[in-house]
């Protein structure tokens, strides 16, 4: 009997450790206390299991019964801050989940067929693989933008194609974010990125990687290449201090304003004046890289925008025979 109790106790401990490490992909430096999981009941009667970390914070580790309708994760349990939530998934009747401020890591909640509303606090920065996948909420996010970004973390980009630009301000590319995005040709990474997660580019056949920062900044990025899962990405030709063709306004995308600004610069130059653009913006507007801004450059920018707006992810190389920088 005593042996069974000890096995159960340490079994719960090891399971919690493994789940936590899997959920946060190596971003934790602590583990839970060696004690059996406890339970807490939410205001609407949902019983959740939890464990206490050695630093005094709490991890919600699962549920003891099917969840129907709304789930609000408590901010504190026994006076301790909830910082991690994982172990909940495939709840067919879950429609709404809300995470409190202070939660930094979230994993699970995938394959919840009716989950259409999710409230994520600004404190959340770590997400497990496939978090929220195969839910109406996730599908809606993907429809809005194939780059699903939560706070400053790029959670998913599996639906992208062609030349992909990660917006400035994103700091993390989540584990398996671009896994099997086979139609992605190139990726432009801003200098704000400080971490690239495990298997983030697994299965991608990129031709080029463009980075807006320096070699020193690139070397400072934490790239999880465990088991060589990001090796193909690491071996892809990399171009530093890059400026994307056509991105004149510097918003990490090509839009009608870029075409207008290119055309305006051409008009000013044609009238005998200056372009009015900084060196970086001039380089972006000079799409054919012939040293001058012409009506042809404006045409290229406008066409690139129109093709992508129509759902045709043409690359710069396909359009003008040159790479995107």
N, C-alpha and C positions, 0 to 999 in steps of 0.2 A: 504493500500500500504506500509506504513511504517512498519507495523507488518510483512508483507511478506519479506521485505528487511532484517529485523532483524533476522527472522527465517532462511532465507537463509544463512546469515552471520554466525550465530552460528551453523547451521547445517554443513557448510563446516569445521568450526573449530573442532567440535566434531568428524566428520568423519576422518579428518586428524590425530587427536589424536589416535583414535581407530586403524587406519591402521598402524600408526607408532608403537604403542605398540604391535600389533599383529605381525608385521614384525620382530621386534627386540626382542620379547619375554622377555620384562622386563628389557632390557639392556639400557634403556634411562631414564634420570632423568629430562627431559625437554619436553615441548610440543610446538606446533607451535603458532604463534601469531594469535589472533582472527581477521582474515581478510579473505576475499574471495580469493580463489586460483587465481594466475596469470598465464600467459602463456609465454613460450619462444619458439622460432622457431630455430631448428637446421640448420646447414649449408646446408643440403639437403632438407629443407622445412618441416620437421616433427614438428608439434606443440605439445609441452609437457606442462602439468600443473605443477606448483610448489608452495610451501609454504615456508615461512621464519620462522626459529626457533627463539626462544627468545635469543639464543646465537649468532645470526647473520649469521648462516649457512643456507643452502638451502636444501630442500627435493624435489626431482622430484616425483610427486604423481600420474602421469598417462599420458595418451595421449588423444587427442581430435578426432583422426581419425585413421583408420587402418594403420599399419606400414608395408611397403613393402621394402624388401632389407636390407640396412645397417642403423643402428642406432648408432650414436656416442653421448654419453651423454656429455653435456658441462661441463667443469671443474668449470666455474664460471658463475653466473647469476647476472646481475646488480652489478658486482664487488664482489659478495659474493660466498664463496666456497661451492660447492655441496658436501654434505657428505652422503646423504641417497637417495636411489632410490627404489621406490616400486610402486605398482598399475598398472604395465604393465604385461599382460599375455594373453595367448591364441591368439597370433598374427600369423595367418596361413602363412603369407608371409614374416615374419621377418627371415632373414638369418644370420645376423651378429650384435653383440652388443658389444660396447666398453665402459668401465667405466674409467673415469679419475683418476689419482692419487689424493688421498684426500678423496675419497669415502670410508666410513667405514662400511656402512650397505647396503645390497642388499636383496630385496625380490621380488618374482614374476618370470616372464619370464618362467613359466611352461606351458606345453601344446602348445608350439610353434613348430609346426610340421616340420619346415624347418630350425630351428635355429641350425647351425652347427659350428659356430665360435663365441667364447666368449673371450674377453680380460678383465682380472680382475687385478686391481692394487694391489700392495703389501700392501696397506693401508686397504683393505677390511678384516674385521674380524668377522662381524656379518651377518648371513644369515637367512632369514625367512624359515618357514617350506615349504618343497617341492619346494624350489627355483631351477629352471632349470629342474625340473622333466619332463619327457615325451618330451624330445627334442633329436634330433640326437647327439648334443654335449654331453649331459649327458649320453646317451647310450654308446657313444664311451669311455667316462671316466670310466664307469662301466665295460666295456669289458677289459680295460687296467688293472684295479684293482677294485675289489668289494668294497674296501674302497675308496670312493671318497673324496679326501682331497684338500681343497682350502686354500692356504697359510698355516696357522697352525690350521685350523678348519676342523674337520672331518664332512663333510656335509652329507654323506649318507653311510650306510652300510647295507641296507636292503637286499642285495643279498648274504651276507656272510653265511658260514656254518661251523660247527665243532668248532675247537679251533681258536679263533680270536685274533690276536695280533695288537694292535694299535701302530703304530710306535712312537718311542721316538721323541720328538720335537713337537708333536701335543699338543695344549694347550686347545682346546675346542671340546667337542662332541656336535654337533648341536641338536637342538630340533627335536625329532622324527627321529633321524638318524638311529636307529636300529629297528624302529617300525615294529613289526611282522616278524622279522628275526627268524622264528621259528626253523630253522635248526642250529642255533648257540647254541653250548653247553657250552662253557666257553669263557671268555674274559680276556685278559691280558692288564692292563692299566698302562702306564708308569707314572713316577712321574712328568713328564712335564705337565700333565693335571691339569688345574685349574678350569674348569667349565664343568658341565654336564647339558645339556639343558633339558627343559620341555619335558616329555614323550620320552626321548631319547631311553629308552629300553622298551617302552610300548609293551606288547604282547610277550616279549621274555621269554622263560622258561629256564633260565640259571641254571646250576648245581653249578658253582663256579665262583667267581671273584678273579683274581690275580692282585695284585698291587705291583709295584717295590719299593714304598716308605714306610715310617714309618706311624704309627698311627697318629702322629701329622700332617704329610703332608696330609694324607687322610682327616682328620677333617677340614683342611683348604680349601678343594675343595668345590666350590659352586655348590651344587646339587639342581636343581629346582624340588622339589617334590610337586608342587602345585596340589591340588586335589588328592594327592596320586598316581599320574600317574607313578612315578618311585619307588613306594614302593616295588614292587616285586624285583627290582634290589637291593634296599637298604637292603632287607631281605636275599638276597642270601649269602651263606657262603663266607666269604672274607679271603684271605690269603695275609698277608703283607710281604714286602721285598722278593718278589718271584723272582725266576730265572726260566725261561722257559726251559724245557727239550730240549736238542738238539741245542739251540741257542748259540753255542759256540762263534761265532764272535760278538754277541750282537747287531745284526742289526734288531731285532724284527721279524725275519723270519727264517725258516729252509731252507737251500739251500745246494748245493753240497759242498761248502766250509766248512760247519759245519761237514759234513760226513768226509771230508778229514782231517780236524783238529783233529777230534776224533780218526781217524785211525792213524794219525801221533803221537798223544800222546800215544796211545797204543803201537806203535812200539818203541818209546823211553823208555817206562817203561819196555817192554819186553827185551830190550837190557841192562837193568840194570841202566838206567838213570832216570832223572826226566821228568815229563810230559811236562814241559815248559809252563804250563797253570797257570793262577791266580786261587785263590780259587773259585771265582765266575764262571770262565770258566770251571774249573774242575767239579763243581757241575752240570753245564749244560751238560757236556759231559757224566757224569755218569748217563745215562738215567735210568737204573734199580735201582739206588741209593743203590748199595751194597758196596760203599766205594772205589771201584777200577774201572779203565777204561779198558774195555776188547773189544775183537773183536765183542762181542754181542752188546755192546753199539753203535759201529760204524754201525753195521747192522741195528739197530733200527732207527738211524738217517737217514741213506740212504733210508730205506724203507719208512719212514714217508715222506721224500722229494719226492720220486718217486710216492707214492700214491696221494699226493696232486697235483703234476705236471700232473698226468693222470686224474685229475678231481674228485678224490675220497677223500672228506674231512674227512678222518678217524681221530679220536681223539687218544691222547696218552692212555686214559683209555681203549678204544676199542682195542688198539694194544698190550699193555703190562699189562693192568689191574690196572694201577695207574693213578692218576691225573697228570696234566701237570706241576707240580712244586714239 
